[in-house]
Amino acid sequence: MIETLRPPQNTRREIVDLPCGDTRLALHVWRPERIKGAVFYFHGLQSHAGWLWEVGPRFADNDIAFFVLDRRGSGISPGPRNEIPDADTLLGDYAQAVAHVREMIGGTVPLSLFGHCLGGSFLAALMCHEEFTTPYDAAVFCSSWLGRMHATLDADARAALAEDGSGEPWDAGLKSADFTDEAKYQHFIDHDDLAVRQLTRRSRAVLLELERRYLSRSRTNPNVPAATFVSGMTDPIVDLDAAHRVFQDLVSGRGAIMKFPTDRHYLFYTDVCDDLVDWTSTYTLLRGVNRGA
């Protein structure tokens, strides 16, 4: 039996050439005919918007506009590969992109911010970023080991890394089998020419700085109307208990924890994909109802 993909019935696919500071980045959009809600997705280390080619239309079928920014040096956005810009530049790009999304959808449409894996760390830092003022309705952290570097590196190692401005490569050691059991997705991950599999040590120092910003809570009470941490029952990459503790601290103990029946890391490449899309869609729409109540 030949597997066929469900054709999008309600989707306008486009790529916005978005000005961000001194460059222009690719903002991928799956837009339904009638937008009832929106999700802005923060991708992880090696992934990019191309990993969501099936997911975007599924959100649009639920009348949810789906946005993914290829950060600098990722996907089809310009910039050196294996490099992450300084923290202020990175957060400025995301702040500008989310503000653009809010302008596109209008002020009354509920908006969720969704960070997967390393994207969750970007989301957490953005929530604590003084220059981020765009209103949103919910935050979803998916399979994100928040505070990982602070949990796994001792103080001396963190201090040395923070001072390291070298371009020496560091291999993340990610394995496609940890992400998914599906052979077709493993093949895609292993042969994705746009995937980022290594970072420079100076880029790791940026990731450490981003963690420091949300762990120190420089913005004392980030305004999060609702927040949920979602994952599989277990995760081969993430220490979920450690991640949950940082998550609850970030949202002042008001976060919900939700687990889907899988043991793989990238939920969108597992059997729970449709359930996650539907849950996120409903969660977003209900935030709009609650806001209007």
C-alpha positions, 0 to 999 in steps of 0.5 A: 500500500502506497502512503499518500500525504493529506493534501492541504485544503485550507493553506496558503504557504508563503515565505516572508523576507523579513528585515531583522537588524542588518539582514533579512531572514526567512519567515515561513508561514502556513496561513489558513483562509480564516485565522482563528489562532496562531503559533510561532515556532522556535526550531532547535539546533539542527532543525529548520522550517523544512522539518515542519513541511507536514505540520504547517498544513495540519495546523492550518487545517485547524484554522491556526496560522503557523509561523517558523523563523529560520534563524541566522545561519539556519534553513534558508536564512543567510549567515554563517553555518554552525554559528549562533550570533550574540545573545542580543542579536538573536533575541532581537531577531526573534522579538522582531519576528514575533512583533511582525506576526502579531501585526499580521494576525491582528491584536485579537487573534490568540498567539502561542509561542512554541519552543522545541528542544534548544528552541525552548531555551531561545523562547525562555530567554526571549520571555525574559528579554527587556525589549520583548513587549509583544503580547502573546497568550501562551508558551509551550515548551516541547522536549526542552532541557531548560538550563542544560549547560548549567546542570551538566557543566560545573562552575569552572567549565562554565567560566572557561566556556564563557570566555572562549571566543574560538571557532573550534567546532563542537559536535552535538552528537545528535542521533536520528534514532533518538528523534524518531522511530520512523525510517523515512524521518530518520533518512530525512534527518541523516541526509538533510543538507541544511541541518546544523550538526556542529557549533563553534565554541563561541556559539556554545558560549552564547547558549550559556549566556542565554541560559544565564539570562533566564535562570537569573530571571533578569526580568523578574516576572515574565508576563506568561498568561499560560505555560505548558511543558510537553514531551514524551513519557521519556526522552532519550536526550532530555532529563525531563525532571531537571527540565521541569524544575527550571520550567516551573521556576521560570513560570512561578510554579504556574505551569502545566506538564503534559506527556504524550505516549512516545519515548522519542524526542521529536514528537512531530516525527512520531505517532503522536504528531496529530494529537500534538497539533490538535492539542496545541491548536485547542490550547491556543484557541482556548487562550483566546476564549479565556482572554475575552471572557 
